[in-house]
Amino acid sequence: MKKLIVILVACLLYGCASAPTWKGMSEREIADWKAIGFDAAKAQTWSKSGFNAEQSQQWSKASFSVDSASAWSKEKFNPEEAGTWKQAGFELDDAVEDRAKGLTPVKMDK
């Protein structure tokens, strides 16, 4: 029984130690992330992809994951513009190509 308790305590300590933290962020940054409802794990994920709290909130509100937001922003789309293209049914490659031609997306009525 003692061995089982020791194993359970060890697992608990390991789990707590591996949980995402606010490490590497200032008090102000932490406050910004918390103000938009992000926990440490979500904040770290977005931050490591180069987004601050405000940018992450804008991309999230436009229904982008961190990976898709990264891809669209690398092509110089802002969240609003990317959202318009996405809502019109465009994939990123097509949006880049059509934007280079001077075209804009047309919202489709559903």
N, C-alpha and C positions, 0 to 999 in steps of 0.2 A: 504494500500500500504506500509506503514511503517513497518507493521508486516512482510510482505513478504520479504522486504529488510533485516530486522533483521534476519529472518530465513535463508535467503540465505547467509548472511555474517557468521552466526554461522556455517552453514554447510561447508562453505569454510574453515573457521578456523579449524574446526574439521578434515577435510580432509587433510589439510596441517600438522596438528599436528600428525596424524597417519601414515604419509608417512615414509618409511624406511629412516634411516639416517646412517651416518658413525660412529655413537656413539660407543665408545669402541675401536676404531682403531687409531693407531698412524698415523702421517702424512706420514710416509714411507709406511705403509701398505695401506693407501688410495691411494697413488701414484702407488703402485704395482697393485692394483685392477683396477684402472683407465687405467693403461698402457696396460692391456689386454682386455679392453673394457667392464668391468663389471660395472654396476651401483651399488648403495648402496644396493638395495634390493637383487640383485643376489649375491653380495659379502657377505652380512650378512648371506644368506642362506648357502652358501658353507662354510663360516667361522664357523658357528655354528655346522656344521657337521664335523669339525676338519681339514678342508683343508686350506692351504694357497693359495695365488694367483697363484703361479707357478703350484702347484698340480692341482688346479681347472682348469687351462687352459689346462693341459695335458689330464685330464679326459674329459673335454668338447670337445677337438679336437678328442678324440677317440669315440665320440658320446655317452657318458654316461651322464645321469642325475645325480644330486647330490645323489638321493636315490640309484640308481644302482651303482654309484661309491663307495658309502659307503659300500654297501654289498660286492662288489668285493674286495675292499681294506681290509675289515675285514678278508677276507680269504687269505690275503697276496699276492694278485695280484697287479702288477703295471699297469698303464694305457695301456702300449704297449702290455703286456702279456694278459691282460683281453680283449683288442680289438681283438687280434688274435683269442682267443677262441670264442669270440662273433661272429666274422666274419665267423668262421667255422661252426656256427650254434649251438654252445653249450650253454645251460643254465648254470647258476652258479653251481648248485648242481652237474651236470654231469662233469663240468670242474674240480671241486674240487676232485671228485672221480677219474677221469681219470689221473689228475696230480699226485695224491697220488700213482697211479700205475706206475708212471714214463712215462706216455704217453704225447705226445704233439699234439696239433691240426693240422690237415691237412687243408690247405686252399682249399675251394671248388671253382672250376672255374665255372663262371656263363655265 
